[in-house]
Amino acid sequence: MYSGNLEMAVRDAKWRQLELVINNILNSKSVSLPNWLQSFESIYHLSVQEDEDFLRKKVIVTLERFVKQLSKGHLSSTSLETLLSTYSTLWCQYRENCNCMRPLLLYMDNLDVNGKTALGSFQKLELKAWQTELLQPMAADIVRLLISKILTNQRDEIDNTSIQIMREVGFSFERAFQISGGNQAYRENFEMPFLEGMSECYRKESSEIKVEELGAVKYVEKALAMIQANIDLTSRILNEGLVEEVKSAFVQHYFTDKKDWVLSECDQMVAEERNNELESLYKFLKYIPNYDFEELKSNFKNLVEKNLIASITNLKGQDVHMKFINNLLECHIKYRNMIREIFDDDNSFVTVLDKVFVRAMKKNTMKEANIPLTSAEMLARYCDSILREKDMPDNIKVFQELSYSFKTVFPYIYESDVFEKFYAQLMSGRLIQNSVRSMEPEEEMVKLLQQECGSEYAKKLTTMLTDNKLSSDLTNEFTQTNVIGIKFTIKVSTNAVWPMSDKNVLKFTPPNVIENVMHQFEKFYLRKHNDHKLTWMHHFSPCELWINIYEKRYIATMNTFLLAILLLFQDRDQISFNEVNTFLNTDENTLARHVAILVDSKFLKSDTKEVSAASTFKFNAGYKNKKTIVIIPAASKRVTLKENSKIIKTVEADRKGFLQTVIVRVMKKQKEMCHNDLIAEVISKTEGRFSASASMIKKEIESLIEREYLSRKPDNKNVYLYIA
Amino acid sequence: MAQAAENNGDADFVTLVSSEGKEFVVDRKIATTYSKTLGLMLDRSCLRFEGDSNKIHLSGLSSRVLEYVCKYFEHKRIYKNCPSVDIIPEFDVPLEHALDLLLAAHLLDC
């Protein structure tokens, strides 16, 4: 009994000593060193030599008593106005003091073997006391005051001390609730009521703004300024997650709810291209969640479409292709910049722009706009003109500009395979006529086309360029090693690569002069490549004839056939049709056509109106022409248009082959496919190149079935099987 | 090891006083590093002290025991940078003091 009492007395004494030290610290009073050090011994004694809960319970009681006294004392006597600042000061002081107590509590934790796992560390006790005794009862009031303080600060001046106070208040909630109750308690007791309060205030305030008086434009500006201020303020006070949620509440009431009204003026803003207002409007709409700018986009689409169609309608003239492409580029640049500057380079707007351009390039739209050529042909001719242009000095710049134009326009072209055909045709024309201004841009263009159109196509073009280069080497070698008598250049082109066929070659007897050179060259060439076969394309070969008969010397360029006819007049003035044919030995229609050209050019005179087998021709002694250099074209305009339609026919033939390749490739992979799926797959594979119709594909499927690449499934006629 | 105590604040040494009044002067850094409790007691980052912070009365420890504690600090300091454990000689503790030393170790957490 006695010893029991003695032990209790010792225990109580030790506790009293410790309690004194703790209370002194809490009350911001200083502690003497011996007392401080002694408290460690007391702690040791109490934790080790008594039962575990004694110390813990005593500490909890002490903390709670202190905090309760705070709340009853200071806080209840302050008015609401100063409540927040008083609270903040008390909180800061409490935090600081608890920090000073840390070594003691840490020591308690170190000695406390069981408690750490079950009851939580001693260090948390201080915050727990704060939460239960002080914060919890006053939470609602404090939150309310916090909200109103934030709103006042938003409306009026920002007060730095207020911000400090508000931040401390928020922080106290965070620490106190999280330590004791975890995130859930924090959210329930602080974040939710806070958000609800803020949201309610926003709702009320936003509904009080007289939006109609203000007007959409001014309201947008005001809202943008307000939300920025809001974010600035709250991010100085609250944690990140909460700032986001407050922003959402603000957006809900000030932005989303007013969206439809703000958009009422949208159509006009876009149509009149009021760029500044649109920029603000876009920024405004960007805050609204789950909104993809439908109204704005559709207005933009209409604007672009209207202006684009207007700029390409009714274009005519020799250089219609230049005007067309240039107008297209201008329009594109203008609206792409608009997207970049006003719509924050938003990709979905770029998609809208692209769609408008693609639609504009389609055959129907072009027809309606009275455009004579297809978009593919326009682009090909544009490239051709630029690559022929001899005035510009800077090769690299030429290519860069062309490359930009091409890369911009090409994706919109309807039926890219038509473009490929025209480009190859025009390029071969340039090479043959020596109208290429420089090889560099040509080669760079081929590289570019390789990226866009595939390496198979680019290989063809590269071969053409190589042939061209080899030809000039051949010419040099031949003329240096042989005596020819006339100025001669040769171009040898690989068959099937160049877009000319050797089927429609003119058959006739060339003049002696020409024939000699032909034989010499053939010997020379076949010695080098004895397995090659040469076909002479006289209709492409320009000959320069110097006519010295007249007062003025004329230099006439024409193809070999025409030359053959004219040379017959070297020793006679007059020849009949049949005589001409004896010399030339060709078919009558071709001869008639060509003589007609010479008559049109005024070098020859015919005694009949229409050239026929019964006509006789005289050399025109009175020929006069202002120009010295005369070009006699090999074909009339009618023929050029026929050539165009020939190209279209080749394109169609190519497409059939392409479709068959695609079908076979798809079936090889799938082995078995039903009709509709196959059609869909093939359409998707030909999408960029040209638009394949279901009936076209069906025809090719039938042809493949005939050639036994595919077969129909015996029990289901709609399914196709691949035959390996 | 028992020397005259120093009475000024912020010295590099602390004085550990045993229950019998004997004073042991130890390097402050060593004491606070190797005894967690002493480290907490002498934690200067948060407290306002009256008087100097150099003397610590450990009334629970006898001089004998305290002497061994100081020896232990010294032992640790000498061999603290040793690469392998095998080279370190054993720290001998006579049996009769072992229990007291154990309690002291618990108190001082070292």
Interface residues (C-beta under 8 A of the other chain):
Chain A: S30 V31 S32 L33 P34 W36 L37 Q38 F40 E41 Y44 V48 N99 C100 M101 R102 P103 L104 L106 Y107 N110
Chain B: K36 T37 L40 M41 D43 C46 L47 R48 F49 E50 G51 D52 S53 K55 I56 H57 L58 S59 G60 H106 L107 D109
